[in-house]
Amino acid sequence: MERRLPQFFFALSMIVLALMLGAIWQAASPAWKTYQQEFHRLEAVGEPNAAAKSDVLNAALVIKQDLLPGLQRVDRCTTCHLGVEDPTMKNAPQPFTFHANLAPHIPAKFGCTVCHGGQGLATDQQNAHGQVPFWQEPLLPREYIRASCGRCHKEGEVPGVPELADGRRLFETQGCRGCHKLNGVGGTIGPDLTEEGAIRRFPEWLERHFLDPNAVSRNSPMPNFHFTKEQARALTFYMLSLTSEQMGTYYSSVRLIPSASYGRELFVEKNCIACHSIGGVGAKNGPDLAQVAKQHSPGWLDEQLVNPQLIYPGSTMPAYDLETNARKAIITFMASATAEDAQSILSQRTKPLTPQDAAIEAGKQSFARFGCVGCHGLQLQGGVPNPNSQGGEVPSLLHASDDYTKEEVVKIIQNGKVPPVENTARPAAPLYMPPWKSVLTDEDIHRIADYLWSLQKKKDAW
């Protein structure tokens, strides 16, 4: 036994020595160096002579990194992904393949993690891809990478990513703000969604949550909106785009991508057809815009939108407060607009509203925008389940005037209301009316009350 003890310690020492040598070797030969050597061999294949091949094969192995102060991050992804900007590598295997459709989003300006996720400072695959404990931004699945476009492009439409605009529209029209706060506006029943994209829940979780909230979060107060698969996917895209990242001036300037479709929206919003025609269709107070777009450069048109009086002294055209990309969008629409577009815009115009009707319409928009429809329904029908409240569901507002005066309703909107419970021994009802006095102006609140009263069912007259 005594003879075996030294042998045991000797063997143990050899094992420790081997582990130390292995650790030293691994530290001296990290995986990124192996990838760079492999990439150099791929590059050398296309070189015309032996000297050039030798230069490529013997190129220094270095960590490459992009410093991105405007995005407050440092990315080292191109240490391994060396062919992202090289079109000759379009058929190369990963991690060397060419990144198609980069357009202006070059790594030196944007990095990689702002779109793909992952841990930019890491240089080994597992850590770099963010597949490690406590890292909240692992790589996004391929099918959801386009959701990251909304991190910078927060307004208008993003070409090729209709899900972002669809998700944003669903969020604003389905009453999500009634329970969720976004950028400081909304209710407090559900979690604040301002940084939902930074939390990086799994996209599959978000999609299942929208399809059936209680199947994912038991006893969730969120009602089942019976979204379709496409709607749940669009909302997931929108959630993944929500972050509160601070971006530099350059990135903030591209929040809006100019497009003809968004230019058309602005053209309608600013009521340009009230003074101008397109291809002879429309008003005659101003010049025909189809001809103007042919006769003048985009730069001239842009200056006209910024300062009409400078271009045409005495012009009756107002100076619209439009940022650069919004003006580009309108000019893009003007360049392609036809008489058929003008006819379509005219056909969608409604007759002028009376001041009373305009106030009611504003109240209707606020009712939807601030999330009231989430619980009370688009038609004020209520019916959303609210366990342990009297009646077991959110009541209809169609008969509010039978139980309250208009001023009482205004007070409820301002100060909120907790529904009475059915059974005091059970938990309180999950849905309640939060106070809105710190979010809505008195004018908004009174307009919402006017809207509610405009839809009251009329009592039968004797």
N, C-alpha and C positions, 0 to 999 in steps of 0.2 A: 504494500500500500504506500509506504514511504517513497519507494522508487517511482511510483506512478504519479505522485503529486508534482514533482518537477516537470515531468513529461506533459502533464495536463496544463501547467502554467506556460510551458514552452509553446504548446499548440495554441493556447489562447492568445499568446503574444503574437504568433504568426497570423492568426485571424485578424487581430486588431491592426497589425501592420498592413495586411492586405487591404483592409477597409480604408485605412488612411491613404494608402497609395492609390486606391480606386477613387477616393474623394478628390485627391490632388489631380489625378488624370482627368476626372470628369470636369473639375473646375477649369482645367487648362484646355479642355476640348468640348466646350458647350455645343449644344445642338445647332445653334445659329451659325457657328463656324462651318459645320458640316453642310448646312444648307447653302451657304455662300460658295463653298468649294464646288458643290454640285452645280450651282448656277453658272459659275465660271466655266465649268466643263461644257455646259449647254451653249454658252456664248462662244466658246472657242471653236465649236463645230463650224460656224459660219465665217470664220476668219480666213483671209485669202492665202496666207503664208505661215511658215513655221514661226517666224519672229513674232508676228502678231498673236499667234496662238499662245506662245510662251508668255507674252506680256499679260494676256488675259488670265491664263492659268496661275500666274504668280502675283496677281493683284492682291493688295493688302486686304485682310479680313478685318472689318471694323463694324462697330455698332452704328447704324444709321438712325438718326432721329430728326423729327420735325418739331421745332419749337413754335407753339401756337398761342402767343399771349392773348390774342383776341378771343380765343375760345377757352382760355385758362387750362391748357392741357399740353402735355408732351407725348408724342407718339413715336414708338420705335418699330412699328409694324413692318416698315419697308426693310428692316434688317433681314427678315426672312422672305417677305413678299417683294422680291426684287424686280419682277417683271411687270408690275402693275401699269407702268407708263410706256412699255415697249411693245408696239403692235406685232413685232416679229415673234413674240412669245404667246400669241393667242392660242396655240395648240400645245403649249407646254403644260406639264402637270403642276398641281399645287405643291408648294406655295409660290410657284414662279409664273403662273399664268397672267396674261394681260387682262386688265380690268376694263371691259368695254363700257361705253356710255359714261365715262368720267366727265366729259365735256369740260366746263371750267372748274370742276371740283378736284383740282390737283392736290396730291397729298401735302405738298409744301405749304399750301394755303389753308387746307381744311383738315389735314390728317386723315385718319381712318376711323377712329373710335367714335367720332361725333355721329356717324351714320351706322356703323356696324356694331358698336358696343365693344366690350373687352377692356383689358387693362393695358393702356398704352405704354407704360414704363417697363413692363415685363418683357423678357426675351426668351422665355421657354413657352412651348405651345400651350400647356394647360393653364398657366397663369395668364398668359397674354390673351387667351380666349375667355378668360374670366370664369372658368369652370372650377372655382375654388370656394371654400367656405367664406362667408362674410363679404364677398364682392357682389355688389348689387347690380352691376351692369355687365352680365355675360353677353356673348355674341347673340344678336337677334337671329332667329331662324330666317333662312333665306326668303321665305314668302312674306315676311313682315319687315324687311329692311327698308322698303320704301316709306314706311311710316315715319322714319327719321327725317324725311324731307320737311315735315311739319315743324321740326325744331327751329328751323330758320324761317321757312316760308309759312308764316302764320295767318296770312290773309289771302283772299282770292282763291283761285284754283291752281293746283300744281299739276302741270301736264304729265299724264301717265299715272297719276295717283288719284283717281276720282274718289277713292274710299275716304280720303281726308276731308274733302268738301262734304261728302255724304254724311260722314260721322259728325262733323261740326254742326250740320243742319239738324240732324236727329237730336243731338244734345240740346240745341236751343229750342226745338219745337216740341219735344216730348216731356218737358217739365223737369229735366234733370237738376236744374238750379234750385228747384223747390227744396231739395234735400242736400245738395252738394254745393259747396263753395268752389268757385273757380276764379282765380285772380281777384280775390276779395269780395266777389259778388255771389250771393246764393245763401241757401239754408245751412243748418248745422246738424241735421238729423243723421246724414251720412258723412263719410270722411271727406276732407278737403282734397280736391282732385288737381290742384295747381301743379303738383310735382308727381303726378301718377306715372308719367313716363320715366322719371328718374328712379322710381322704386323698382321698375322693371319686373313686374309680376310676369309670370309666363303667359304669353299670348293665348295659349290654349285655356288657361284659367279665366282670363278676362272674357273670352268668347263664350265659354260655358256659363259664366256668371250672367251675361246679358240674356242668354237663352232661358235660363232657369235659376234665378238668384238663390232660392232656398236649397237647391240641390248642391250648391257650392258653399254657401254660407248659411248654415242652419239657423233658423229663426231670424233671418235677415228681414228688416222692415221694408226692403225694396220690393215693390210689387212686380209681378211678371207682366211685362209689356207685350209678350208674345211676338217678339221681334223675329223676323225671318233670319235664316243663316247669313244672308248677305248684309242685312242691317247690323247683326251682331258683329260681323267681321269689320264693317265700316266703323262702328263705335270702338272696336279694339284698336284699329289703326289710329283713331283720334286720341285715345287714351295714351298710347305709346308715344305720341308726339308731344305730350304735355310735360314740359320741364320749366323750371324757373331759372335756367342758366343765364348768366350775364354774358352777353356777346359784344364784341367790339363794334365800332361804327360801321366797318365794312360789311359785317354779317347782318347788322340791323338794317342796312340799306337794301337788302335783297329779300325783305320779308314778303314782298309781293312780286310774283312773276308776271310780267306783262303778257297778256294773251288776248286774242280777239274776243273770246267769249266773256272774259271779265270786262273788257272795254265796252262790250254791248250792255252789260249790267250797269256800268257807270253812266253810259249814254242815256239809258232809261231813267236811272235814279236822278240824274241832273236835268231831266226833261228837255234835252237838246232838241227833240223833234218839235217842241212848241215854237221854235224860231227858225229851224233849219229843215231843209228837205234833203233827201238822198235819192239821186236819180230821178228828180222831178216829183217825188212823193213826199208830202209833208208841208210844213209852213213855209212862207216865202219872205219872212222878215229878214232872215240872214241868207248868206250865199248857200248854194247847193254844195253839200259837203263831199259828194262824190267827185265833183269837179275840183274843189279845193285841194283834195288829197292828191289829185293828178298834177296839179299846177305848182304845188309847193313842196319843199323838202320836209322831212320829219322834224328837222331842227327849227324851221320856220314855224311849223304848226305848234311845236312845243312852246315856242316863245309867245305865240298867239294865245295859248291857254294860260300862260303865266301872267302876261301883261297885255291884254287886248288894246289898251289905250296907247301903248308904245307903238304897236304895229299900225293901228288905225285910230288916230286921234278923233275923239267924238264917238267912238264905237259904243253901242248900247250893251254889248256883251259883258256880263259880270266876270270878274277875276276869281276863278274857282280856286279854293285852297286844296290843291291836289299834289300829292308827293310825286316824285319823278316817275316811278314805275306805273303809277295810276295814269299819268298823262301818256306814257308810252302805250298802255293798254288801249286807251281811247283812240290814239292815232293808228294803232294796228287795226282796230275795228273799222275806222273810217277808210283805211286803205282797201279793205275788202268788202265793205258794205254795199248792198244793192238796193234797188227800189223794193224788192220783195222783203228785205229786212225792215225797211221803213214802214211798209204796209202791215207787217206783223206787229211792229211796235205800236202803231196806231190802233190796231184792232184790240190790243190788250189794255188800252187806256180806258179808265172809267170816268164817269161824269164827275164834275167837281163836287166835293163834299161840303155840306153846310158846316159851320163852326161846331154845332152840336154833334153831328155825325163824325167829324174829324176827331173830336175829343173821345168819342166812344171807340173809334178805330184805334186811337193811341192807347186807350185802356186795354183793348183786346190784345194788342201787341205786347204790352207790358205783362199782361196775365200769362202769355206764353213765354216771353223772354225770361221772366224771373221764376219760372218753374211751377206756377200755380197749377198748370194742367197736369203735372205729374201725379197729383193726388185727386184733383177735382175733375179732371177730364177735359178734353177739348170742347165738349158740349155741356160742361158743368154737371155732367150726370153722376159724378162720384162713383161709388161702388168698389173702390180699391180696398182690399181686406185690411182691417186694423184690429187684430185680436185683442180682446178684453176691453174694447171701447163699447159704449152703449150703441147697440145696433150691429157691432162687429165689422163695420166698414166706414170709409169716409163718406159723409152724407152728400147728397146732391145739393147744389146751390141754386137750382131752378126755382125753389120756393123760399129763398132767403128772405124776401120781403114779407112773408107771412109771419116770420118769427123775430125779425130784427128791423130796426129803422136803418136808414142809410148811414146815419152818423155812428150807430152802434157797429156796423160792419167796418167803417173806417177805423174805429178804435181797435177792433179785433185785428185788422191788418197791421196796424201800428204796433200793438203790444203783444200780439200772438195769443194763442189759446191752447190749453191742454184739454183734450176731450175727457168727459167724465168716464170712469171705469165701470165695467159691469160687475166685477168681483174684486173687492179691495184686498183679498188675500192673495191675488195673483199679480204678476208684474204689470206695470203700467203699460198702456197701449203704446206701441213703438212709434206711431205717426202722430205728430202734433203740429200745430201752427206756430212756427217761430216768429219772433217780432221782426218787422220789416222797417221800423221807423228810422233805423240808422243806415238803411240801404236805399230805400225809395224816398223820393221827395213827397211832400204833401200833395203836390199837383198830380204825381203819378198815382198815389193812393186814391185820390178822389176820382181820377179817370177810371181806375179799375172798378170802383164802386158804381160809377155811371154805366160802365160796360155790363156789370152784373145785372143792374136794374133794367137795362135795355133788353135783356133776354128773359125777363120774368114772364112766365106763362100768364096770359091774361085770364082773369076770372070771367066766367060766363055772366052776361048781363041778363037781368030779368026782363 
